[in-house]
């Protein structure tokens, strides 16, 4: 089922506020609890935050000892998890990508068989996709952090339209067909598979984007640079642009800012500046990973070569 951007916007604007008001908190209660906790702790003093971080770190290390044969071996010589402190982090071994690829089942141990464990993959854009397991608790906290990031882009509210330039077939498949259309309408999202975009199709992409009138545009740095170059006039209703996964260098930040300034969005700024009036944000989520290494090779078929690890 494929709806035009205008129809998607109308459906999402009608359905999404109701979803977030009446359904979201009940259907995704773990995510809601995580979000409330994040909002409660955001203004805590540093000492109290550090205490919470150390409690969570001890809990994580204890879990690793209990379920993972790999970590029971690797962590034999680190301080006792029950007394572990942030200052002891230097004693922890770094988990290399190659180790995760070769020994995942041993690393995950019995946790991979937990009822809420779900297998997931990285995009594979730098080589072979990395397989991993994620718990429901992880998924709830990850999603809650994203919601908090979105709400930092005033005047955005959950239920307003968002456009994503993201992912590969692994990420994009959940947005396809009737189920994908219904899901996207519920959360008011228009999804573009960033790995499938081409320069000769950007004009049509921008037309779809403009018809959808997103309040937020979220995407890879390299993708948003190209989309920004294709913009020729204002995107009505746009409140903020969020960059993700790839490092946002000063040069690239300026390029995106210049492109979207032409559309009426205020200049890109340092999100640490405390200027609540700003409408452009440079963020880094998900946490920096293998995407750091290939921001200019993101567009398949465009780069002369593809960097692999």
N, C-alpha and C positions, 0 to 999 in steps of 0.2 A: 504494500500500500504506500503510495507516494503522493504526498500533498504538496502543493506549492507553498512558498514561504509565507505569502499573505494569509493563506488558509491556516497554516501552522501557527502563525502569530495570533490569529483570532481564536483558534481552539485553545492554545496555551494560555492566553490572557483570560479566557473564561474559566478554564479548568484548574490551572495551577494555583491561584490564590485559595480556591476551595480545598485543594489537596493539602496544601501546607497548613491551612487553618483547621481542617476537620480530620484528616487522615494521617498525616506524616508523623505526628507525635505518638499515635497509637501503633501504627504499622512499623515504625522504626524507633521503638522506645529506647534501645541501647544507644543509638545515634543521638537522640534527644538528650539523654542523660549525659553523654560525653560533651555535648555542646554546652549544656548548662554548667558543667564543671569547668570547662575552658573559660567561659565568661566570668565565673566566680573567681577564678584564680588570676585573671589577667592583671589585676591591680594589686596583687599581693606584694609585700615587701620582699626584697631579694633573699633575705635569710629564710623566710617562710617557704618561698619557692624552692630554694636549695634543699630544704628538709624534705619537701614532697618529692623532689627529683631523686634524692637518695633512697627514699622509701620504695619508689617505683623501680629503681635500679636494682636494689636488693631482691625485690620480688622477681624481676626478670632473670637475674642470675640464678636464683634458687630454682626457678622453673627450668632453666637450661640444664642445671645439674641433674634434675629429677628425670627429665624426659629424653635427653640427648646423649647418646654414647660419645659422639664427637666432642661435645663440650665438656663432658666429664674428664676426658683425656686432656683436652687443650687447657682447661682451667685448673688443673691440679695444683699449680704453683702460685695461683693468684690468692690474694687475701680472702679470708672467710667471707662468703656472701652475706652472712648475717651481720657483719660489721663493715661491709664495703662502703667506701665513700667516693665522692666524685673525684677527689684527688688521687684515687687509686686506679683511675681509668687507664693510665699509662701502662699498667700491668696486663691489660687485656690484649690478646692477640688480634690482629687485623684479619678479618675474613676476606680472602681474595675471591674475585669473581670465578676464577678457575676452580677453586675448592667448592664453591657453591654448585657449580655445574656438575662436578664429578662426584660429589658426596652428599647430595641433598637429602636422600632418605636417611642416612646416618646422622646428619646434622639435625633434621627435624625429629628423628626418633619416633616415639610413640605419639607425639602430638599430631603427626600427619593423619592419624586414624581417628582423631577427635570428631564428634558428630558435626561440629560447625566448621571444620577445616575445609578450605577450598583451594584447589590448585589454580595458580595464576602464572602468567608469563610476562616478561618484559617484551618490548616491541621487537627486539632483535635487529634494530637498525645498525648496530655496530658489529653484527656477526650473528651467532646463534642465539635465539631467545633464551633467556634465563628462566628456568622453571623454579617455582617456589610455592610454599603453602602459606595461606593467610587465615587467621582465625576471625570469628565474627567480632571479637573485641577490637582487633586491629582495624577491621573495616569500618566499625562504628567511629573510632577515634579519628581515623584518616578522613572520613567524610565530614565529621564535625569540624575539623580544622579547616577544611575547604570552605564550609559554610561561614565560618568566622572570617576567613579571608575575603569572601565575597561581601559580607556585610560591612567590612571596613571601607568599601568603596561607596561612600554616600553619594546619592540618596538611594542606592540599590537596596531592595528588599527581596527576600526569597519569594518566588512566584513571578518576578519580573523576567523578561526574556533574556536568555544567554546564548551566545554563539561560541562553539568550540571548534578550533582548528587543531585536531589532536589525533594521535594514535595510528595504528595500522589496522589490518583486517581483524586482529585479535580484539582490539578495542572497539572497532566500529560495528562489528556484527550485531551487538545488542541494540543498535539503533535502526536496524533494518526490519522490513516487513511490518505487518499489522501490530505485532507486540511492541516493536521498537517505536512505531508512531504513537501508540497509546502511552508508552512510558515517557517519551520525549514531551508529549503534550502535558502530561501530569506535572512535569518539572519545568516546562516551558523552555526547552532546549532545541537549538538547531545545530546539528552535528555535521562537520566537514572532515572527511578523512584526509588529514594533512599529507599522508604518504601517497595519495592518489591524485593530488592536485598537480596541474601543469600550467606553465605560463600562458599557453594558448587558450586555456580555459578560465583564466582569472576574471575576464570581463563578465562571464556568466555567473561566476562565484560571487563577485561583488554585487551583481544585480539581485541574487538571492539574499545576500546579507542585508542589502538596503531594504528589500521588501519585508524582511523579518523584523527590522528595527530593534536590534538587541540593546539592552541596557548595559550589558557587559560583553566584551569580546575577550576570549581566553585562548591562548595558543602558544606554540613554540616561538621563540625569538625569530628564528630564520623565516618561519612561515608568515608571521605578522609583518616582517619587513617587506616581503613580496606583496602581500595583500595591501599594505599601506601604499605601496608604489602604484597599485592599480586603482586606488580611490581617486575620484575626480571631483567629488563634492561631499557635502555634509552627510553623515549618517544620523538621521533623526533619532532622538531619544537616547543616544549613546552617553553613558555616564562615566565609564572607565574601561581601560584596556589592561589586562593582566598578562604578563609573560610568565612562562612556566618551564621547568625542567632544564632548560639551557641557561648557561651563564649570560647575564645581561651586562655586556661591557658598556663603558661610557659611549663609545662610538655607535653601537647598535641601539642603545637607549636614545641617543640623539636622532638616529634615523627614524625610529618608530615615532618618537615625539613629533618630529617635523612632518611626517606623513599624516598623522592623525590631527595635528593642529590645523591642517588645511580643512578638516571636516568639522571644525568648531569645538573640538575637545581641548581642554586646557593643557598646558605643557606637561610633559613627563617630569617627574621630580623624584627625589630621594624619599622613599616612604618613611624613613626615620626622621624626617625633618619636622614632623608634627603639624604640617600644614593641612588641616582638615578640608580646606577648600579645593585642594588639588583633585583633579579628575583622572589622572593617569598614574598607575602604580606599576612598579617593577617588582614582581614577587618571584620567589623560588620555591615552587611546590609542583609536583612531589619533591621530596628531598633530593638534592643533587646526586645523580647516579651516572650510569654509563652515557646518558644524554649529554653530559658535559663535554664529551670528546668529539661531537660530530655536528655541531650546530649549523655549519655551512653545508653539510652533506645531507641534510634532512630531506631535501626534495629529490626523491628517486628519479633518475633520468636527467637531472640537471647538472649534478656534479661530475667532474671529469673522472674522479675516482672515489671510491667509498672506503672510509677508514674503518679498519676492523681491529679487534683485540683478541 
